[in-house]
Amino acid sequence: MEDPRSTLVHEIRNHLSAMLMFANLLETIDLPEESHDRLLDSAGELRLVVMEPDLSAATHHDLNAVMDGFWETLTDIEEAQLSENYVSLRADIAERISATRELWSSLN
């Protein structure tokens, strides 16, 4: 039988990976330099969390702060700069952030 903490960590990593994939997509579009730089920084913070070998024991990452920064960066990118598909993907990311927060609080 699988450890419930392991399942939570796996689900958190899946959500974070989806967020990173979206960030990678956004890096390919023409954004203002400041938005692009902030996107790179916030995606870099997410990558550090995802690469953490033992996420369930990692206390040096404030996952909520990392996700707040990422979400703030995404909401600062104007919808006019995004295709309709990206706007709907951004809505999916909002749901993933919410789900990740719940999972993270269950883990700790």
Buried (B, 14 or more C-beta within 10 A) or exposed (E): EEEEEEEBBEBBBBBBBBBBEBBEEBEEBEBEEEBBEBBEEBBEBBBEBBEBEEBBEEEEBEBEEBBBBBBEBBEEBEEEBBEEEBEEBBEEBEEBBEBBBEBBEEBE
